[in-house]
């Protein structure tokens, strides 16, 4: 495994590059970091070149820049890596939102797309979007108190059934800088791609857990209805964190779809 540092804007993105073969890039969820893909990296790097990195504001990467969004960073990262072919993108939640934005904005860069518990900029939530609920809590509480609130949020409730996954998520959130909750730095919002979903021509796999909060299940429905030919799988007895809760099933889905 080779660690790398890629410049993006005025900041740096830090990640890992391992294996050989067709490139496969993973993007983590909000408050997490590239360590969440531990099971996928070990399993898929046997036959693929696997790249994981920390999105801006998370893990070891630079703080947010208000004039840049995560899709800008991903495009620069793909240019830094100098891939000689389109890549497969796999994202969870926020990371899936970023991957989808790049696939729509720059489709020549992407071969296939896997969206796990995806977010969707511009989607109208019937309840408060989970990261927005945490941000509202952080306005009147400390970062450490907000971390505990976030870990108790229903988005992570299913982790109670998976102690190892629960421990990994708690460690990542404990290590999270809390930049987005401190009011000092913000990341520019991703562009909405909802009006362009019907134009998405590449293969797309959407993965949800049946125990996820309703908003993410609703987004899965919107995407599979809007993207021609998209495939959707709902994992039983699984919540928001499918790559950690059910890594074997998740990896099996990836191998089949990306073959």
C-alpha positions in Angstrom: 0.0 0.0 0.0 1.3 3.4 -1.0 0.2 6.6 0.8 -0.1 9.7 -1.3 -0.7 13.4 -1.0 -2.6 15.1 -3.9 -3.0 18.9 -4.2 -6.5 20.1 -4.7 -7.1 23.8 -4.8 -5.0 25.3 -2.0 -5.3 22.2 0.1 -4.1 18.6 0.2 -5.9 15.3 -0.1 -4.3 12.3 1.6 -5.1 8.7 0.7 -3.8 5.2 -0.1 -3.2 3.4 -3.4 -2.9 -0.4 -3.4 -3.1 -3.2 -6.0 -3.0 -3.3 -9.8 -5.6 -3.5 -12.5 -8.6 -1.4 -13.4 -8.9 1.6 -11.0 -11.5 1.6 -8.3 -12.0 4.7 -6.1 -13.8 4.7 -2.8 -15.4 7.8 -1.1 -16.5 7.8 2.5 -19.4 9.3 4.3 -19.8 12.4 6.5 -17.7 12.5 9.7 -15.9 9.3 8.6 -12.6 8.8 6.7 -10.9 6.3 4.4 -10.5 3.7 7.1 -14.2 2.8 6.7 -13.2 0.9 3.5 -10.9 -1.6 5.3 -12.9 -4.7 4.3 -13.2 -3.6 0.7 -9.6 -2.6 0.3 -8.3 -5.9 1.6 -10.7 -8.0 -0.6 -10.7 -6.0 -3.9 -7.1 -5.0 -4.2 -6.2 -8.6 -5.1 -7.5 -7.9 -8.6 -8.0 -4.1 -8.8 -6.1 -0.9 -8.2 -7.9 0.5 -5.2 -7.7 4.1 -4.2 -9.1 5.5 -0.9 -8.8 9.0 0.3 -10.1 11.4 3.0 -12.5 14.0 1.7 -11.6 17.6 2.5 -12.4 18.4 6.1 -12.1 14.7 7.2 -9.3 12.4 8.2 -5.9 13.6 7.3 -6.9 15.9 4.4 -7.0 19.7 4.5 -9.8 21.8 6.1 -12.7 22.8 3.8 -12.5 25.7 1.4 -15.7 27.7 1.0 -15.1 28.2 -2.7 -14.7 24.5 -3.5 -16.9 21.4 -3.3 -16.0 17.8 -3.0 -16.6 17.0 -6.7 -13.9 19.6 -7.6 -11.5 17.8 -5.4 -12.4 14.3 -6.8 -11.8 15.5 -10.4 -8.4 16.9 -9.4 -7.6 13.7 -7.6 -8.4 11.7 -10.7 -6.1 14.0 -12.7 -3.4 13.6 -10.1 -3.5 9.8 -10.3 -3.2 10.0 -14.1 -5.4 7.0 -14.7 -5.2 5.9 -18.3 -8.9 4.8 -18.4 -12.2 5.7 -16.8 -12.6 4.6 -13.2 -15.2 2.8 -11.1 -16.5 4.9 -8.2 -18.0 3.6 -5.0 -19.4 6.0 -2.5 -21.3 5.9 0.8 -23.8 8.6 1.7 -21.9 11.9 1.2 -19.3 10.0 -0.8 -22.0 8.6 -3.1 -23.4 12.1 -3.6 -19.9 13.2 -4.6 -19.4 10.3 -7.0 -22.8 10.8 -8.6 -22.0 14.5 -9.1 -18.7 13.7 -10.9 -20.3 11.0 -13.0 -22.9 13.5 -14.2 -20.5 16.5 -14.6 -17.7 14.6 -16.2 -19.0 11.2 -17.5 -15.9 10.5 -19.6 -14.0 10.0 -16.3 -16.3 7.3 -14.9 -17.0 3.7 -16.1 -19.4 2.4 -13.4 -21.0 3.8 -10.3 -21.9 2.2 -7.0 -24.0 4.4 -4.6 -24.4 3.0 -1.1 -27.0 4.8 1.1 -26.6 7.8 -1.3 -27.4 11.4 -0.5 -28.8 13.6 -3.3 -28.3 17.4 -3.4 -31.7 19.1 -3.9 -33.8 16.1 -2.6 -36.6 17.3 -0.3 -36.4 15.4 3.0 -39.6 14.6 4.9 -37.6 14.7 8.1 -34.5 16.7 9.0 -31.5 15.5 7.0 -29.2 13.8 9.5 -26.1 16.0 9.0 -28.3 19.1 9.3 -29.7 17.7 12.6 -26.1 17.4 13.9 -25.2 20.9 12.7 -28.2 22.3 14.5 -27.2 20.5 17.7 -23.6 21.8 17.4 -24.8 25.4 17.4 -25.6 25.1 21.1 -23.3 22.3 22.2 -19.6 21.5 22.1 -18.0 19.4 19.4 -17.5 16.5 21.8 -21.2 16.6 22.9 -22.2 16.7 19.2 -20.1 13.7 18.5 -22.0 11.7 21.1 -25.3 13.1 19.8 -24.3 12.0 16.3 -23.3 8.5 17.4 -26.8 8.2 19.0 -28.6 9.3 15.8 -30.9 6.8 14.2 -28.6 6.7 11.2 -26.2 4.6 13.2 -28.8 2.6 15.3 -28.2 -0.7 13.4 -24.6 -0.7 14.5 -25.8 -2.0 17.8 -26.1 -5.4 16.0 -22.5 -5.2 14.7 -20.0 -4.5 17.5 -16.9 -4.4 15.3 -18.5 -2.0 12.9 -19.8 0.1 15.8 -16.2 0.3 17.2 -14.8 1.4 13.9 -17.4 4.1 13.4 -17.0 5.4 16.9 -13.2 5.6 16.4 -13.5 7.6 13.2 -16.1 10.0 14.7 -13.9 10.4 17.8 -11.0 11.3 15.5 -13.1 13.6 13.3 -11.9 17.2 13.7 -15.5 18.5 13.9 -14.6 21.3 11.4 -18.1 21.4 10.0 -19.5 21.9 13.5 -17.2 24.7 14.7 -18.5 27.4 12.4 -15.1 28.3 11.1 -14.9 26.4 7.8 -17.6 25.3 5.3 -17.5 23.3 2.1 -19.2 24.7 -1.0 -22.4 22.7 -1.7 -22.4 20.1 -4.4 -24.2 21.1 -7.6 -27.6 19.6 -7.9 -27.8 16.9 -10.6 -31.4 16.0 -10.2 -32.5 17.5 -13.5 -29.8 15.5 -15.3 -30.3 12.1 -13.8 -32.2 10.8 -16.8 -29.1 11.6 -19.0 -26.9 9.3 -16.9 -25.9 6.5 -19.3 -23.3 4.6 -17.3 -24.1 1.4 -15.3 -25.3 2.3 -11.8 -25.8 0.1 -8.7 -27.7 1.5 -5.7 -27.4 -0.3 -2.4 -29.6 0.5 0.6 -30.0 -1.2 4.0 -33.6 -1.9 5.0 -33.0 -0.4 8.4 -31.6 2.9 7.2 -33.5 6.1 8.0 -36.4 6.8 5.6 -34.7 9.7 3.7 -31.9 7.6 2.3 -34.4 4.9 1.3 -36.4 7.6 -0.5 -33.4 8.8 -2.3 -32.7 5.2 -3.4 -36.2 5.1 -4.9 -35.7 8.4 -6.7 -32.4 7.3 -8.2 -33.6 3.9 -9.5 -36.7 5.5 -11.0 -34.7 8.4 -12.6 -31.6 6.6 -14.0 -32.4 4.3 -16.9 -31.1 0.8 -16.3 -30.1 1.5 -12.7 -30.1 -1.6 -10.5 -31.0 -1.4 -6.8 -30.4 -3.9 -4.0 -31.9 -3.5 -0.5 -29.9 -5.5 2.1 -32.0 -7.2 4.8 -31.1 -6.6 8.5 -28.7 -3.8 7.5 -28.6 0.0 8.1 -26.7 2.9 6.8 -23.2 1.4 7.0 -23.5 -1.6 4.7 -19.8 -1.8 3.9 -19.0 -2.3 7.6 -22.2 -4.0 8.8 -22.3 -6.6 6.0 -18.9 -6.5 4.3 -19.1 -10.0 2.7 -22.4 -9.3 1.1 -21.3 -5.8 0.1 -18.1 -7.1 -1.5 -20.0 -9.8 -3.3 -22.3 -7.1 -4.8 -19.3 -5.1 -5.9 -17.5 -8.1 -7.5 -20.6 -9.0 -9.5 -21.4 -5.5 -10.6 -17.9 -4.4 -11.4 -16.8 -7.7 -13.2 
